[in-house]
Every structure is written in structure tokens, then in C-alpha cells.
Amino acid sequence: MTHDLVRASKFLSLVLRHAPERIGLTLDCAGWADMAELVERARAAGMPLTREAVLEIVATSDKQRFAVDASGLRIRANQGHSIDIDLGLSPLEPPEVLFHGTARRNLPLIRAGGLRPGRRRHVHLSADRDTAMKVGLRHGKAVVLEVRSGRLWASGERFYRAANGVWLTPAVPPEFIAFPRHQRRRAPCAPPS
């Protein structure tokens, strides 16, 4: 993706996931925006988008962050929203283990309270370790956590799979997380006798 398309993709993430009001864009309850309105309002806000550029971003994004509906007239983000929308996803039983990439500096908070969505509506999980590592690297020195998703599902927690394959769940308590061996707390040594 060219520098201009990367910039436009970040702009789309902002307005389709978090702040459509910044450009006066209206999303429906499922997060869909009219493509023509998006392009028009983006241009008025100083982002020179075209329909062709938007379609290229959708088609070439390795993370498949966006979807265009069957009519080709509407667009939405596949996941990652901080605004209240309903993606219309049905609960789906996850694989036994999913992965979460994060920065190593976050481990103390995760150990204490588990994985929380922060400003987003869901915790994002990956089906493979490599993808999780790439996500973690965006946040600093990366670590990959194994989530015992099968056990969490059995306990009653809901999971969803977004159109781009990202697994979503409201939260992951620490007891359902396997921390990397080299990051586990060591038991205190017994005093010498």
C-alpha cells in the first residue's frame, strides 16, 4: 500500500470505528456508512478520498479491516469499534486455544485483571501465534498469550468471529490465560534451614 493509501486507511479506521462525527458521517446501527457520503465528507474534511481509493484499501488490506456490502454502496469496519454498533455476529464456539499479542509491559495488569477491551467493545484474539506476535509488535516489545478459549466458552463466555477472521470476546479473566513460561512469576525460594 502506498503512503497515501496507508494514511487513508488510518483515516477510515478513525471514522468507521471510533469517530464518524468528526466528519459528520452517519453510521447505521450495524456500522454501515454510505460510500458516497463517506467520500464527500472526507474530502470536505481535507482527506482527498475517492471511491476507487476506498475500494483499493478494502481489497488490498492484509488485515481486511473493512467490508463493502453486496451492493457496493456501503462500507463498514469489520471489528475494533469503540462506538456502540451491532455487527450482527452470532456466538460461535472458538478453537480450544486462541492467541493475544500485547506489549510485555502490559503483563502485570493482565495478570491482575485479565484481558479487557479498553476503549474497544471486545478483546481481539488471533487463531495463530504469528498474527498475535505481529499485533504485539505494534505495541512494543511483544509477548504472545495463549487464551484457553475452549474452557472460557464452556464457562459461558460468548465468542464471535468477525468477517476478517479476528475472534472477539467481551473479556478474558486471568485464569483462562497461559502466560509464557519465561514470564511466569517464580515462587519465592524457601529460606535456608
C-alpha positions in Angstrom: 0.0 0.0 0.0 1.3 3.5 -0.8 1.9 6.1 1.8 -1.3 7.9 0.7 -3.4 4.7 1.0 -1.9 3.9 4.4 -2.9 7.4 5.6 -6.4 7.0 4.1 -6.7 3.6 5.7 -5.9 5.0 9.1 -8.5 7.8 8.4 -11.1 5.1 7.6 -10.3 3.3 10.8 -10.9 6.5 12.7 -14.2 7.4 11.2 -15.7 3.9 10.8 -14.6 2.6 14.2 -14.4 5.5 16.6 -15.4 9.0 15.5 -17.8 9.3 12.5 -19.0 12.6 13.9 -15.5 14.2 13.2 -16.6 14.5 9.6 -20.4 14.5 10.1 -20.7 10.9 8.9 -23.7 8.8 9.9 -23.3 5.1 10.6 -26.4 2.9 10.9 -26.9 0.6 13.9 -24.7 -2.1 12.2 -21.9 0.3 11.5 -22.5 0.7 7.7 -21.8 4.1 6.1 -22.9 5.2 2.7 -19.8 5.1 0.5 -20.7 8.3 -1.5 -21.4 10.2 1.8 -18.1 9.0 3.2 -16.1 10.1 0.2 -17.9 13.5 0.1 -17.5 14.2 3.8 -13.8 13.0 3.9 -13.0 15.4 1.0 -14.7 18.3 2.9 -12.6 17.4 5.9 -9.4 17.6 3.9 -8.9 13.9 3.2 -8.9 13.5 -0.6 -10.6 10.1 -0.9 -12.2 8.6 -4.0 -14.4 5.6 -4.3 -11.6 3.9 -6.2 -9.1 4.5 -3.4 -11.6 3.2 -0.8 -12.2 0.0 -2.8 -8.4 -0.4 -3.2 -7.9 -0.1 0.5 -10.6 -2.7 1.2 -9.2 -5.1 -1.4 -5.5 -4.8 -0.5 -5.6 -4.6 3.3 -3.8 -7.6 4.7 -5.8 -7.3 7.8 -9.1 -6.9 6.0 -10.3 -4.2 8.4 -13.2 -3.1 6.2 -16.0 -4.7 4.2 -18.2 -3.4 1.4 -21.7 -4.7 1.2 -23.0 -6.7 -1.8 -24.4 -3.6 -3.5 -21.1 -1.9 -3.4 -22.7 1.2 -1.9 -21.9 0.8 1.8 -18.8 0.2 3.8 -18.0 -0.6 7.4 -15.2 -1.7 9.7 -15.2 -5.5 10.4 -14.2 -5.1 14.1 -12.4 -2.8 16.5 -15.2 -0.3 17.3 -15.3 1.9 20.3 -18.7 3.2 19.4 -21.9 1.3 20.0 -22.8 -0.7 16.9 -24.1 -4.3 16.3 -22.1 -6.2 13.8 -24.8 -8.8 13.7 -22.4 -11.6 14.6 -23.8 -14.8 16.2 -22.0 -16.5 19.0 -19.6 -19.2 17.7 -17.7 -21.9 19.6 -14.0 -21.0 19.3 -11.0 -23.3 18.9 -9.6 -24.7 22.2 -6.8 -22.1 22.1 -6.6 -18.6 20.7 -3.8 -16.1 21.0 -3.4 -12.5 22.1 -0.4 -10.3 21.2 0.5 -7.4 23.5 3.4 -5.5 24.8 5.5 -7.1 27.6 4.9 -4.0 29.8 1.2 -4.9 29.9 1.7 -8.2 31.7 1.3 -7.1 35.3 -2.1 -5.5 34.5 -3.2 -8.6 32.5 -2.1 -10.9 35.3 -4.1 -8.9 37.8 -7.3 -8.3 35.7 -7.1 -10.4 32.6 -7.7 -9.1 29.1 -10.1 -6.2 28.9 -11.3 -4.4 25.7 -10.1 -1.0 26.8 -11.7 1.6 24.6 -13.0 -1.1 22.2 -16.0 -3.2 22.7 -14.2 -6.6 22.6 -10.9 -8.2 23.2 -9.3 -9.3 19.9 -7.8 -12.7 19.6 -6.0 -14.5 16.8 -6.3 -18.0 15.6 -2.5 -18.3 15.2 0.6 -17.3 17.1 2.3 -15.4 14.2 -0.6 -13.0 13.8 -0.7 -12.3 17.5 3.0 -11.6 17.5 2.6 -9.1 14.7 -0.1 -7.4 16.7 2.0 -7.4 19.8 5.0 -5.8 18.0 2.8 -2.8 17.1 2.7 -2.0 20.9 6.3 -2.5 21.9 8.4 -5.5 23.0 5.9 -8.3 22.1 4.7 -11.2 24.0 2.0 -13.7 22.9 -0.5 -15.0 25.4 -2.4 -18.3 25.0 -6.1 -18.0 25.8 -7.9 -21.1 26.9 -10.8 -20.1 24.7 -12.5 -23.6 24.8 -12.6 -23.5 28.6 -13.8 -19.9 28.6 -16.6 -20.8 26.1 -17.6 -23.8 28.3 -17.8 -21.4 31.3 -20.5 -19.4 29.4 -18.5 -16.6 27.8 -19.5 -15.6 24.3 -17.2 -15.5 21.3 -17.7 -14.1 17.8 -15.7 -14.2 14.7 -15.5 -11.1 12.6 -15.6 -11.2 8.8 -11.8 -10.9 8.7 -11.3 -13.9 11.0 -10.5 -12.0 14.2 -12.1 -13.6 17.2 -13.9 -11.3 19.6 -15.0 -11.8 23.2 -16.0 -9.3 25.9 -13.2 -10.2 28.3 -10.7 -12.9 29.3 -10.2 -13.5 33.1 -6.6 -14.2 34.1 -7.3 -17.8 35.0 -8.0 -18.5 31.3 -4.7 -17.2 30.1 -1.5 -19.2 29.9 1.4 -16.8 30.3 4.7 -17.5 28.6 6.9 -19.7 30.7 9.8 -17.2 30.9 7.3 -14.5 32.1 5.7 -16.5 34.9 6.3 -15.3 38.4 8.7 -17.5 40.3 7.7 -18.9 43.6 9.7 -17.5 46.5 12.6 -19.6 47.5 12.4 -21.4 50.8 14.7 -19.9 53.4 17.8 -22.0 54.1 17.5 -24.3 57.1 
